[in-house]
Amino acid sequence: MYQKPIGKVEATQKANWKKDQLQISDEALKLQQKNPLVLDRQERVDELKKQVQNGEYKVQPEKVAKAFYDYWNENF
């Protein structure tokens, strides 16, 4: 008896939900693609992906620890 009204409310709420969307203009995409920083980062990401896939990527714990240490000392 009480299940029906709850079901109707839930169905109405679900019908009203909208998904978030993000739109980037063509100009912004062009600017992003020409940005040398973006290109350098993408090259680095591709290189790291290749190393990980080939089992060649090695974590350097000293570098990671130093980066954490420096970050925390500079920001907190």
mmCIF file of the N, C-alpha and C atoms, coordinates in Angstrom:
data_MODEL
# 
_entry.id   MODEL 
# 
loop_
_atom_site.group_PDB 
_atom_site.id 
_atom_site.type_symbol 
_atom_site.label_atom_id 
_atom_site.label_alt_id 
_atom_site.label_comp_id 
_atom_site.label_asym_id 
_atom_site.label_entity_id 
_atom_site.label_seq_id 
_atom_site.pdbx_PDB_ins_code 
_atom_site.Cartn_x 
_atom_site.Cartn_y 
_atom_site.Cartn_z 
_atom_site.occupancy 
_atom_site.B_iso_or_equiv 
_atom_site.pdbx_formal_charge 
_atom_site.auth_seq_id 
_atom_site.auth_comp_id 
_atom_site.auth_asym_id 
_atom_site.auth_atom_id 
_atom_site.pdbx_PDB_model_num 
ATOM 1   N N  . MET A 1 1  ? 0.820  -1.176 0.000   1.00 0.00 ? 1  MET A N  1 
ATOM 2   C CA . MET A 1 1  ? 0.000  0.000  0.000   1.00 0.00 ? 1  MET A CA 1 
ATOM 3   C C  . MET A 1 1  ? 0.876  1.255  0.000   1.00 0.00 ? 1  MET A C  1 
ATOM 4   N N  . TYR A 1 2  ? 1.876  1.315  0.887   1.00 0.00 ? 2  TYR A N  1 
ATOM 5   C CA . TYR A 1 2  ? 2.745  2.483  0.943   1.00 0.00 ? 2  TYR A CA 1 
ATOM 6   C C  . TYR A 1 2  ? 3.845  2.435  -0.112  1.00 0.00 ? 2  TYR A C  1 
ATOM 7   N N  . GLN A 1 3  ? 4.041  1.303  -0.756  1.00 0.00 ? 3  GLN A N  1 
ATOM 8   C CA . GLN A 1 3  ? 5.095  1.157  -1.750  1.00 0.00 ? 3  GLN A CA 1 
ATOM 9   C C  . GLN A 1 3  ? 4.789  1.961  -3.012  1.00 0.00 ? 3  GLN A C  1 
ATOM 10  N N  . LYS A 1 4  ? 3.548  2.052  -3.406  1.00 0.00 ? 4  LYS A N  1 
ATOM 11  C CA . LYS A 1 4  ? 3.194  2.707  -4.666  1.00 0.00 ? 4  LYS A CA 1 
ATOM 12  C C  . LYS A 1 4  ? 3.542  4.197  -4.680  1.00 0.00 ? 4  LYS A C  1 
ATOM 13  N N  . PRO A 1 5  ? 3.176  4.983  -3.663  1.00 0.00 ? 5  PRO A N  1 
ATOM 14  C CA . PRO A 1 5  ? 3.529  6.407  -3.711  1.00 0.00 ? 5  PRO A CA 1 
ATOM 15  C C  . PRO A 1 5  ? 5.044  6.636  -3.735  1.00 0.00 ? 5  PRO A C  1 
ATOM 16  N N  . ILE A 1 6  ? 5.782  5.850  -2.989  1.00 0.00 ? 6  ILE A N  1 
ATOM 17  C CA . ILE A 1 6  ? 7.240  5.986  -2.974  1.00 0.00 ? 6  ILE A CA 1 
ATOM 18  C C  . ILE A 1 6  ? 7.797  5.681  -4.346  1.00 0.00 ? 6  ILE A C  1 
ATOM 19  N N  . GLY A 1 7  ? 7.312  4.643  -4.973  1.00 0.00 ? 7  GLY A N  1 
ATOM 20  C CA . GLY A 1 7  ? 7.765  4.281  -6.310  1.00 0.00 ? 7  GLY A CA 1 
ATOM 21  C C  . GLY A 1 7  ? 7.510  5.387  -7.310  1.00 0.00 ? 7  GLY A C  1 
ATOM 22  N N  . LYS A 1 8  ? 6.366  6.066  -7.198  1.00 0.00 ? 8  LYS A N  1 
ATOM 23  C CA . LYS A 1 8  ? 6.041  7.159  -8.112  1.00 0.00 ? 8  LYS A CA 1 
ATOM 24  C C  . LYS A 1 8  ? 6.969  8.348  -7.894  1.00 0.00 ? 8  LYS A C  1 
ATOM 25  N N  . VAL A 1 9  ? 7.279  8.650  -6.650  1.00 0.00 ? 9  VAL A N  1 
ATOM 26  C CA . VAL A 1 9  ? 8.168  9.759  -6.336  1.00 0.00 ? 9  VAL A CA 1 
ATOM 27  C C  . VAL A 1 9  ? 9.564  9.465  -6.879  1.00 0.00 ? 9  VAL A C  1 
ATOM 28  N N  . GLU A 1 10 ? 10.061 8.251  -6.676  1.00 0.00 ? 10 GLU A N  1 
ATOM 29  C CA . GLU A 1 10 ? 11.389 7.885  -7.167  1.00 0.00 ? 10 GLU A CA 1 
ATOM 30  C C  . GLU A 1 10 ? 11.435 7.952  -8.693  1.00 0.00 ? 10 GLU A C  1 
ATOM 31  N N  . ALA A 1 11 ? 10.393 7.479  -9.346  1.00 0.00 ? 11 ALA A N  1 
ATOM 32  C CA . ALA A 1 11 ? 10.354 7.515  -10.810 1.00 0.00 ? 11 ALA A CA 1 
ATOM 33  C C  . ALA A 1 11 ? 10.354 8.954  -11.314 1.00 0.00 ? 11 ALA A C  1 
ATOM 34  N N  . THR A 1 12 ? 9.629  9.827  -10.633 1.00 0.00 ? 12 THR A N  1 
ATOM 35  C CA . THR A 1 12 ? 9.589  11.239 -11.021 1.00 0.00 ? 12 THR A CA 1 
ATOM 36  C C  . THR A 1 12 ? 10.951 11.895 -10.811 1.00 0.00 ? 12 THR A C  1 
ATOM 37  N N  . GLN A 1 13 ? 11.613 11.601 -9.698  1.00 0.00 ? 13 GLN A N  1 
ATOM 38  C CA . GLN A 1 13 ? 12.927 12.172 -9.421  1.00 0.00 ? 13 GLN A CA 1 
ATOM 39  C C  . GLN A 1 13 ? 13.950 11.717 -10.460 1.00 0.00 ? 13 GLN A C  1 
ATOM 40  N N  . LYS A 1 14 ? 13.930 10.443 -10.815 1.00 0.00 ? 14 LYS A N  1 
ATOM 41  C CA . LYS A 1 14 ? 14.867 9.927  -11.804 1.00 0.00 ? 14 LYS A CA 1 
ATOM 42  C C  . LYS A 1 14 ? 14.637 10.568 -13.168 1.00 0.00 ? 14 LYS A C  1 
ATOM 43  N N  . ALA A 1 15 ? 13.409 10.819 -13.511 1.00 0.00 ? 15 ALA A N  1 
ATOM 44  C CA . ALA A 1 15 ? 13.093 11.432 -14.800 1.00 0.00 ? 15 ALA A CA 1 
ATOM 45  C C  . ALA A 1 15 ? 13.598 12.873 -14.853 1.00 0.00 ? 15 ALA A C  1 
ATOM 46  N N  . ASN A 1 16 ? 13.686 13.546 -13.710 1.00 0.00 ? 16 ASN A N  1 
ATOM 47  C CA . ASN A 1 16 ? 14.113 14.939 -13.655 1.00 0.00 ? 16 ASN A CA 1 
ATOM 48  C C  . ASN A 1 16 ? 15.634 15.105 -13.552 1.00 0.00 ? 16 ASN A C  1 
ATOM 49  N N  . TRP A 1 17 ? 16.359 14.029 -13.280 1.00 0.00 ? 17 TRP A N  1 
ATOM 50  C CA . TRP A 1 17 ? 17.817 14.120 -13.166 1.00 0.00 ? 17 TRP A CA 1 
ATOM 51  C C  . TRP A 1 17 ? 18.408 14.394 -14.532 1.00 0.00 ? 17 TRP A C  1 
ATOM 52  N N  . LYS A 1 18 ? 19.392 15.258 -14.544 1.00 0.00 ? 18 LYS A N  1 
ATOM 53  C CA . LYS A 1 18 ? 20.108 15.560 -15.780 1.00 0.00 ? 18 LYS A CA 1 
ATOM 54  C C  . LYS A 1 18 ? 21.581 15.273 -15.565 1.00 0.00 ? 18 LYS A C  1 
ATOM 55  N N  . LYS A 1 19 ? 22.239 14.876 -16.614 1.00 0.00 ? 19 LYS A N  1 
ATOM 56  C CA . LYS A 1 19 ? 23.665 14.610 -16.536 1.00 0.00 ? 19 LYS A CA 1 
ATOM 57  C C  . LYS A 1 19 ? 24.433 15.906 -16.774 1.00 0.00 ? 19 LYS A C  1 
ATOM 58  N N  . ASP A 1 20 ? 25.566 16.032 -16.081 1.00 0.00 ? 20 ASP A N  1 
ATOM 59  C CA . ASP A 1 20 ? 26.442 17.177 -16.310 1.00 0.00 ? 20 ASP A CA 1 
ATOM 60  C C  . ASP A 1 20 ? 27.109 17.032 -17.666 1.00 0.00 ? 20 ASP A C  1 
ATOM 61  N N  . GLN A 1 21 ? 27.334 18.148 -18.314 1.00 0.00 ? 21 GLN A N  1 
ATOM 62  C CA . GLN A 1 21 ? 27.999 18.132 -19.601 1.00 0.00 ? 21 GLN A CA 1 
ATOM 63  C C  . GLN A 1 21 ? 29.070 19.212 -19.615 1.00 0.00 ? 21 GLN A C  1 
ATOM 64  N N  . LEU A 1 22 ? 30.105 18.949 -20.375 1.00 0.00 ? 22 LEU A N  1 
ATOM 65  C CA . LEU A 1 22 ? 31.174 19.908 -20.554 1.00 0.00 ? 22 LEU A CA 1 
ATOM 66  C C  . LEU A 1 22 ? 31.398 20.089 -22.041 1.00 0.00 ? 22 LEU A C  1 
ATOM 67  N N  . GLN A 1 23 ? 31.381 21.316 -22.469 1.00 0.00 ? 23 GLN A N  1 
ATOM 68  C CA . GLN A 1 23 ? 31.615 21.600 -23.881 1.00 0.00 ? 23 GLN A CA 1 
ATOM 69  C C  . GLN A 1 23 ? 32.784 22.559 -23.995 1.00 0.00 ? 23 GLN A C  1 
ATOM 70  N N  . ILE A 1 24 ? 33.727 22.201 -24.861 1.00 0.00 ? 24 ILE A N  1 
ATOM 71  C CA . ILE A 1 24 ? 34.881 23.049 -25.114 1.00 0.00 ? 24 ILE A CA 1 
ATOM 72  C C  . ILE A 1 24 ? 34.773 23.541 -26.547 1.00 0.00 ? 24 ILE A C  1 
ATOM 73  N N  . SER A 1 25 ? 34.907 24.824 -26.725 1.00 0.00 ? 25 SER A N  1 
ATOM 74  C CA . SER A 1 25 ? 34.769 25.398 -28.062 1.00 0.00 ? 25 SER A CA 1 
ATOM 75  C C  . SER A 1 25 ? 35.898 24.917 -28.968 1.00 0.00 ? 25 SER A C  1 
ATOM 76  N N  . ASP A 1 26 ? 35.673 25.001 -30.253 1.00 0.00 ? 26 ASP A N  1 
ATOM 77  C CA . ASP A 1 26 ? 36.691 24.611 -31.223 1.00 0.00 ? 26 ASP A CA 1 
ATOM 78  C C  . ASP A 1 26 ? 37.949 25.460 -31.054 1.00 0.00 ? 26 ASP A C  1 
ATOM 79  N N  . GLU A 1 27 ? 37.759 26.744 -30.772 1.00 0.00 ? 27 GLU A N  1 
ATOM 80  C CA . GLU A 1 27 ? 38.907 27.630 -30.578 1.00 0.00 ? 27 GLU A CA 1 
ATOM 81  C C  . GLU A 1 27 ? 39.740 27.204 -29.376 1.00 0.00 ? 27 GLU A C  1 
ATOM 82  N N  . ALA A 1 28 ? 39.070 26.839 -28.287 1.00 0.00 ? 28 ALA A N  1 
ATOM 83  C CA . ALA A 1 28 ? 39.791 26.404 -27.094 1.00 0.00 ? 28 ALA A CA 1 
ATOM 84  C C  . ALA A 1 28 ? 40.557 25.117 -27.368 1.00 0.00 ? 28 ALA A C  1 
ATOM 85  N N  . LEU A 1 29 ? 39.962 24.213 -28.111 1.00 0.00 ? 29 LEU A N  1 
ATOM 86  C CA . LEU A 1 29 ? 40.660 22.976 -28.462 1.00 0.00 ? 29 LEU A CA 1 
ATOM 87  C C  . LEU A 1 29 ? 41.895 23.259 -29.309 1.00 0.00 ? 29 LEU A C  1 
ATOM 88  N N  . LYS A 1 30 ? 41.784 24.175 -30.255 1.00 0.00 ? 30 LYS A N  1 
ATOM 89  C CA . LYS A 1 30 ? 42.924 24.530 -31.102 1.00 0.00 ? 30 LYS A CA 1 
ATOM 90  C C  . LYS A 1 30 ? 44.046 25.148 -30.271 1.00 0.00 ? 30 LYS A C  1 
ATOM 91  N N  . LEU A 1 31 ? 43.660 26.051 -29.362 1.00 0.00 ? 31 LEU A N  1 
ATOM 92  C CA . LEU A 1 31 ? 44.662 26.678 -28.501 1.00 0.00 ? 31 LEU A CA 1 
ATOM 93  C C  . LEU A 1 31 ? 45.354 25.644 -27.616 1.00 0.00 ? 31 LEU A C  1 
ATOM 94  N N  . GLN A 1 32 ? 44.576 24.722 -27.119 1.00 0.00 ? 32 GLN A N  1 
ATOM 95  C CA . GLN A 1 32 ? 45.128 23.686 -26.251 1.00 0.00 ? 32 GLN A CA 1 
ATOM 96  C C  . GLN A 1 32 ? 46.090 22.790 -27.025 1.00 0.00 ? 32 GLN A C  1 
ATOM 97  N N  . GLN A 1 33 ? 45.745 22.461 -28.262 1.00 0.00 ? 33 GLN A N  1 
ATOM 98  C CA . GLN A 1 33 ? 46.578 21.573 -29.060 1.00 0.00 ? 33 GLN A CA 1 
ATOM 99  C C  . GLN A 1 33 ? 47.885 22.246 -29.460 1.00 0.00 ? 33 GLN A C  1 
ATOM 100 N N  . LYS A 1 34 ? 47.882 23.560 -29.610 1.00 0.00 ? 34 LYS A N  1 
ATOM 101 C CA . LYS A 1 34 ? 49.087 24.287 -30.005 1.00 0.00 ? 34 LYS A CA 1 
ATOM 102 C C  . LYS A 1 34 ? 49.984 24.620 -28.817 1.00 0.00 ? 34 LYS A C  1 
ATOM 103 N N  . ASN A 1 35 ? 49.479 24.491 -27.627 1.00 0.00 ? 35 ASN A N  1 
ATOM 104 C CA . ASN A 1 35 ? 50.227 24.831 -26.430 1.00 0.00 ? 35 ASN A CA 1 
ATOM 105 C C  . ASN A 1 35 ? 51.404 23.862 -26.266 1.00 0.00 ? 35 ASN A C  1 
ATOM 106 N N  . PRO A 1 36 ? 52.643 24.369 -26.259 1.00 0.00 ? 36 PRO A N  1 
ATOM 107 C CA . PRO A 1 36 ? 53.803 23.478 -26.140 1.00 0.00 ? 36 PRO A CA 1 
ATOM 108 C C  . PRO A 1 36 ? 53.834 22.705 -24.822 1.00 0.00 ? 36 PRO A C  1 
ATOM 109 N N  . LEU A 1 37 ? 53.285 23.292 -23.766 1.00 0.00 ? 37 LEU A N  1 
ATOM 110 C CA . LEU A 1 37 ? 53.246 22.598 -22.483 1.00 0.00 ? 37 LEU A CA 1 
ATOM 111 C C  . LEU A 1 37 ? 52.372 21.352 -22.582 1.00 0.00 ? 37 LEU A C  1 
ATOM 112 N N  . VAL A 1 38 ? 51.233 21.480 -23.236 1.00 0.00 ? 38 VAL A N  1 
ATOM 113 C CA . VAL A 1 38 ? 50.324 20.343 -23.415 1.00 0.00 ? 38 VAL A CA 1 
ATOM 114 C C  . VAL A 1 38 ? 50.993 19.268 -24.264 1.00 0.00 ? 38 VAL A C  1 
ATOM 115 N N  . LEU A 1 39 ? 51.674 19.690 -25.319 1.00 0.00 ? 39 LEU A N  1 
ATOM 116 C CA . LEU A 1 39 ? 52.351 18.727 -26.188 1.00 0.00 ? 39 LEU A CA 1 
ATOM 117 C C  . LEU A 1 39 ? 53.458 17.990 -25.442 1.00 0.00 ? 39 LEU A C  1 
ATOM 118 N N  . ASP A 1 40 ? 54.238 18.723 -24.645 1.00 0.00 ? 40 ASP A N  1 
ATOM 119 C CA . ASP A 1 40 ? 55.301 18.094 -23.862 1.00 0.00 ? 40 ASP A CA 1 
ATOM 120 C C  . ASP A 1 40 ? 54.744 17.106 -22.853 1.00 0.00 ? 40 ASP A C  1 
ATOM 121 N N  . ARG A 1 41 ? 53.664 17.495 -22.193 1.00 0.00 ? 41 ARG A N  1 
ATOM 122 C CA . ARG A 1 41 ? 53.047 16.595 -21.214 1.00 0.00 ? 41 ARG A CA 1 
ATOM 123 C C  . ARG A 1 41 ? 52.536 15.331 -21.880 1.00 0.00 ? 41 ARG A C  1 
ATOM 124 N N  . GLN A 1 42 ? 51.916 15.492 -23.047 1.00 0.00 ? 42 GLN A N  1 
ATOM 125 C CA . GLN A 1 42 ? 51.376 14.325 -23.740 1.00 0.00 ? 42 GLN A CA 1 
ATOM 126 C C  . GLN A 1 42 ? 52.499 13.378 -24.153 1.00 0.00 ? 42 GLN A C  1 
ATOM 127 N N  . GLU A 1 43 ? 53.614 13.939 -24.612 1.00 0.00 ? 43 GLU A N  1 
ATOM 128 C CA . GLU A 1 43 ? 54.762 13.106 -24.970 1.00 0.00 ? 43 GLU A CA 1 
ATOM 129 C C  . GLU A 1 43 ? 55.263 12.342 -23.750 1.00 0.00 ? 43 GLU A C  1 
ATOM 130 N N  . ARG A 1 44 ? 55.327 13.016 -22.606 1.00 0.00 ? 44 ARG A N  1 
ATOM 131 C CA . ARG A 1 44 ? 55.793 12.374 -21.365 1.00 0.00 ? 44 ARG A CA 1 
ATOM 132 C C  . ARG A 1 44 ? 54.823 11.285 -20.930 1.00 0.00 ? 44 ARG A C  1 
ATOM 133 N N  . VAL A 1 45 ? 53.532 11.550 -21.030 1.00 0.00 ? 45 VAL A N  1 
ATOM 134 C CA . VAL A 1 45 ? 52.524 10.555 -20.661 1.00 0.00 ? 45 VAL A CA 1 
ATOM 135 C C  . VAL A 1 45 ? 52.635 9.337  -21.572 1.00 0.00 ? 45 VAL A C  1 
ATOM 136 N N  . ASP A 1 46 ? 52.784 9.574  -22.854 1.00 0.00 ? 46 ASP A N  1 
ATOM 137 C CA . ASP A 1 46 ? 52.914 8.462  -23.802 1.00 0.00 ? 46 ASP A CA 1 
ATOM 138 C C  . ASP A 1 46 ? 54.164 7.628  -23.504 1.00 0.00 ? 46 ASP A C  1 
ATOM 139 N N  . GLU A 1 47 ? 55.257 8.313  -23.183 1.00 0.00 ? 47 GLU A N  1 
ATOM 140 C CA . GLU A 1 47 ? 56.502 7.616  -22.847 1.00 0.00 ? 47 GLU A CA 1 
ATOM 141 C C  . GLU A 1 47 ? 56.323 6.751  -21.597 1.00 0.00 ? 47 GLU A C  1 
ATOM 142 N N  . LEU A 1 48 ? 55.692 7.314  -20.575 1.00 0.00 ? 48 LEU A N  1 
ATOM 143 C CA . LEU A 1 48 ? 55.455 6.570  -19.336 1.00 0.00 ? 48 LEU A CA 1 
ATOM 144 C C  . LEU A 1 48 ? 54.526 5.382  -19.559 1.00 0.00 ? 48 LEU A C  1 
ATOM 145 N N  . LYS A 1 49 ? 53.485 5.569  -20.362 1.00 0.00 ? 49 LYS A N  1 
ATOM 146 C CA . LYS A 1 49 ? 52.570 4.467  -20.673 1.00 0.00 ? 49 LYS A CA 1 
ATOM 147 C C  . LYS A 1 49 ? 53.319 3.316  -21.331 1.00 0.00 ? 49 LYS A C  1 
ATOM 148 N N  . LYS A 1 50 ? 54.189 3.660  -22.268 1.00 0.00 ? 50 LYS A N  1 
ATOM 149 C CA . LYS A 1 50 ? 54.966 2.644  -22.977 1.00 0.00 ? 50 LYS A CA 1 
ATOM 150 C C  . LYS A 1 50 ? 55.862 1.882  -21.999 1.00 0.00 ? 50 LYS A C  1 
ATOM 151 N N  . GLN A 1 51 ? 56.525 2.613  -21.100 1.00 0.00 ? 51 GLN A N  1 
ATOM 152 C CA . GLN A 1 51 ? 57.387 1.978  -20.116 1.00 0.00 ? 51 GLN A CA 1 
ATOM 153 C C  . GLN A 1 51 ? 56.609 1.047  -19.198 1.00 0.00 ? 51 GLN A C  1 
ATOM 154 N N  . VAL A 1 52 ? 55.421 1.481  -18.772 1.00 0.00 ? 52 VAL A N  1 
ATOM 155 C CA . VAL A 1 52 ? 54.588 0.658  -17.889 1.00 0.00 ? 52 VAL A CA 1 
ATOM 156 C C  . VAL A 1 52 ? 54.136 -0.601 -18.616 1.00 0.00 ? 52 VAL A C  1 
ATOM 157 N N  . GLN A 1 53 ? 53.686 -0.459 -19.846 1.00 0.00 ? 53 GLN A N  1 
ATOM 158 C CA . GLN A 1 53 ? 53.217 -1.606 -20.625 1.00 0.00 ? 53 GLN A CA 1 
ATOM 159 C C  . GLN A 1 53 ? 54.330 -2.612 -20.876 1.00 0.00 ? 53 GLN A C  1 
ATOM 160 N N  . ASN A 1 54 ? 55.555 -2.129 -21.050 1.00 0.00 ? 54 ASN A N  1 
ATOM 161 C CA . ASN A 1 54 ? 56.682 -3.017 -21.314 1.00 0.00 ? 54 ASN A CA 1 
ATOM 162 C C  . ASN A 1 54 ? 57.341 -3.537 -20.041 1.00 0.00 ? 54 ASN A C  1 
ATOM 163 N N  . GLY A 1 55 ? 56.842 -3.104 -18.902 1.00 0.00 ? 55 GLY A N  1 
ATOM 164 C CA . GLY A 1 55 ? 57.418 -3.530 -17.626 1.00 0.00 ? 55 GLY A CA 1 
ATOM 165 C C  . GLY A 1 55 ? 58.755 -2.871 -17.339 1.00 0.00 ? 55 GLY A C  1 
ATOM 166 N N  . GLU A 1 56 ? 59.038 -1.769 -17.999 1.00 0.00 ? 56 GLU A N  1 
ATOM 167 C CA . GLU A 1 56 ? 60.314 -1.078 -17.847 1.00 0.00 ? 56 GLU A CA 1 
ATOM 168 C C  . GLU A 1 56 ? 60.258 0.074  -16.853 1.00 0.00 ? 56 GLU A C  1 
ATOM 169 N N  . TYR A 1 57 ? 59.072 0.468  -16.422 1.00 0.00 ? 57 TYR A N  1 
ATOM 170 C CA . TYR A 1 57 ? 58.944 1.620  -15.528 1.00 0.00 ? 57 TYR A CA 1 
ATOM 171 C C  . TYR A 1 57 ? 59.358 1.213  -14.125 1.00 0.00 ? 57 TYR A C  1 
ATOM 172 N N  . LYS A 1 58 ? 60.258 1.975  -13.566 1.00 0.00 ? 58 LYS A N  1 
ATOM 173 C CA . LYS A 1 58 ? 60.738 1.727  -12.211 1.00 0.00 ? 58 LYS A CA 1 
ATOM 174 C C  . LYS A 1 58 ? 60.468 2.948  -11.354 1.00 0.00 ? 58 LYS A C  1 
ATOM 175 N N  . VAL A 1 59 ? 59.837 2.739  -10.232 1.00 0.00 ? 59 VAL A N  1 
ATOM 176 C CA . VAL A 1 59 ? 59.569 3.829  -9.297  1.00 0.00 ? 59 VAL A CA 1 
ATOM 177 C C  . VAL A 1 59 ? 60.871 4.147  -8.570  1.00 0.00 ? 59 VAL A C  1 
ATOM 178 N N  . GLN A 1 60 ? 61.163 5.416  -8.448  1.00 0.00 ? 60 GLN A N  1 
ATOM 179 C CA . GLN A 1 60 ? 62.346 5.869  -7.717  1.00 0.00 ? 60 GLN A CA 1 
ATOM 180 C C  . GLN A 1 60 ? 61.872 6.436  -6.387  1.00 0.00 ? 60 GLN A C  1 
ATOM 181 N N  . PRO A 1 61 ? 61.894 5.621  -5.340  1.00 0.00 ? 61 PRO A N  1 
ATOM 182 C CA . PRO A 1 61 ? 61.316 6.043  -4.055  1.00 0.00 ? 61 PRO A CA 1 
ATOM 183 C C  . PRO A 1 61 ? 61.917 7.321  -3.492  1.00 0.00 ? 61 PRO A C  1 
ATOM 184 N N  . GLU A 1 62 ? 63.196 7.557  -3.734  1.00 0.00 ? 62 GLU A N  1 
ATOM 185 C CA . GLU A 1 62 ? 63.820 8.767  -3.214  1.00 0.00 ? 62 GLU A CA 1 
ATOM 186 C C  . GLU A 1 62 ? 63.218 10.014 -3.858  1.00 0.00 ? 62 GLU A C  1 
ATOM 187 N N  . LYS A 1 63 ? 62.986 9.953  -5.166  1.00 0.00 ? 63 LYS A N  1 
ATOM 188 C CA . LYS A 1 63 ? 62.389 11.090 -5.871  1.00 0.00 ? 63 LYS A CA 1 
ATOM 189 C C  . LYS A 1 63 ? 60.960 11.339 -5.392  1.00 0.00 ? 63 LYS A C  1 
ATOM 190 N N  . VAL A 1 64 ? 60.204 10.260 -5.210  1.00 0.00 ? 64 VAL A N  1 
ATOM 191 C CA . VAL A 1 64 ? 58.821 10.386 -4.749  1.00 0.00 ? 64 VAL A CA 1 
ATOM 192 C C  . VAL A 1 64 ? 58.799 11.001 -3.352  1.00 0.00 ? 64 VAL A C  1 
ATOM 193 N N  . ALA A 1 65 ? 59.657 10.495 -2.473  1.00 0.00 ? 65 ALA A N  1 
ATOM 194 C CA . ALA A 1 65 ? 59.708 11.004 -1.103  1.00 0.00 ? 65 ALA A CA 1 
ATOM 195 C C  . ALA A 1 65 ? 60.107 12.478 -1.087  1.00 0.00 ? 65 ALA A C  1 
ATOM 196 N N  . LYS A 1 66 ? 61.087 12.847 -1.904  1.00 0.00 ? 66 LYS A N  1 
ATOM 197 C CA . LYS A 1 66 ? 61.523 14.244 -1.960  1.00 0.00 ? 66 LYS A CA 1 
ATOM 198 C C  . LYS A 1 66 ? 60.406 15.142 -2.473  1.00 0.00 ? 66 LYS A C  1 
ATOM 199 N N  . ALA A 1 67 ? 59.685 14.687 -3.487  1.00 0.00 ? 67 ALA A N  1 
ATOM 200 C CA . ALA A 1 67 ? 58.583 15.481 -4.037  1.00 0.00 ? 67 ALA A CA 1 
ATOM 201 C C  . ALA A 1 67 ? 57.499 15.696 -2.983  1.00 0.00 ? 67 ALA A C  1 
ATOM 202 N N  . PHE A 1 68 ? 57.162 14.646 -2.232  1.00 0.00 ? 68 PHE A N  1 
ATOM 203 C CA . PHE A 1 68 ? 56.172 14.786 -1.162  1.00 0.00 ? 68 PHE A CA 1 
ATOM 204 C C  . PHE A 1 68 ? 56.679 15.745 -0.094  1.00 0.00 ? 68 PHE A C  1 
ATOM 205 N N  . TYR A 1 69 ? 57.910 15.558 0.298   1.00 0.00 ? 69 TYR A N  1 
ATOM 206 C CA . TYR A 1 69 ? 58.505 16.403 1.338   1.00 0.00 ? 69 TYR A CA 1 
ATOM 207 C C  . TYR A 1 69 ? 58.496 17.870 0.916   1.00 0.00 ? 69 TYR A C  1 
ATOM 208 N N  . ASP A 1 70 ? 58.965 18.129 -0.294  1.00 0.00 ? 70 ASP A N  1 
ATOM 209 C CA . ASP A 1 70 ? 58.992 19.507 -0.794  1.00 0.00 ? 70 ASP A CA 1 
ATOM 210 C C  . ASP A 1 70 ? 57.591 20.101 -0.872  1.00 0.00 ? 70 ASP A C  1 
ATOM 211 N N  . TYR A 1 71 ? 56.641 19.322 -1.357  1.00 0.00 ? 71 TYR A N  1 
ATOM 212 C CA . TYR A 1 71 ? 55.266 19.809 -1.480  1.00 0.00 ? 71 TYR A CA 1 
ATOM 213 C C  . TYR A 1 71 ? 54.708 20.189 -0.107  1.00 0.00 ? 71 TYR A C  1 
ATOM 214 N N  . TRP A 1 72 ? 54.852 19.304 0.867   1.00 0.00 ? 72 TRP A N  1 
ATOM 215 C CA . TRP A 1 72 ? 54.288 19.562 2.185   1.00 0.00 ? 72 TRP A CA 1 
ATOM 216 C C  . TRP A 1 72 ? 54.980 20.743 2.869   1.00 0.00 ? 72 TRP A C  1 
ATOM 217 N N  . ASN A 1 73 ? 56.273 20.881 2.670   1.00 0.00 ? 73 ASN A N  1 
ATOM 218 C CA . ASN A 1 73 ? 56.986 21.996 3.305   1.00 0.00 ? 73 ASN A CA 1 
ATOM 219 C C  . ASN A 1 73 ? 56.647 23.331 2.657   1.00 0.00 ? 73 ASN A C  1 
ATOM 220 N N  . GLU A 1 74 ? 56.337 23.336 1.381   1.00 0.00 ? 74 GLU A N  1 
ATOM 221 C CA . GLU A 1 74 ? 56.010 24.570 0.696   1.00 0.00 ? 74 GLU A CA 1 
ATOM 222 C C  . GLU A 1 74 ? 54.550 24.992 0.916   1.00 0.00 ? 74 GLU A C  1 
ATOM 223 N N  . ASN A 1 75 ? 53.666 24.037 1.104   1.00 0.00 ? 75 ASN A N  1 
ATOM 224 C CA . ASN A 1 75 ? 52.239 24.345 1.133   1.00 0.00 ? 75 ASN A CA 1 
ATOM 225 C C  . ASN A 1 75 ? 51.596 24.287 2.514   1.00 0.00 ? 75 ASN A C  1 
ATOM 226 N N  . PHE A 1 76 ? 52.312 23.771 3.500   1.00 0.00 ? 76 PHE A N  1 
ATOM 227 C CA . PHE A 1 76 ? 51.675 23.649 4.818   1.00 0.00 ? 76 PHE A CA 1 
ATOM 228 C C  . PHE A 1 76 ? 52.589 24.119 5.905   1.00 0.00 ? 76 PHE A C  1 
# 
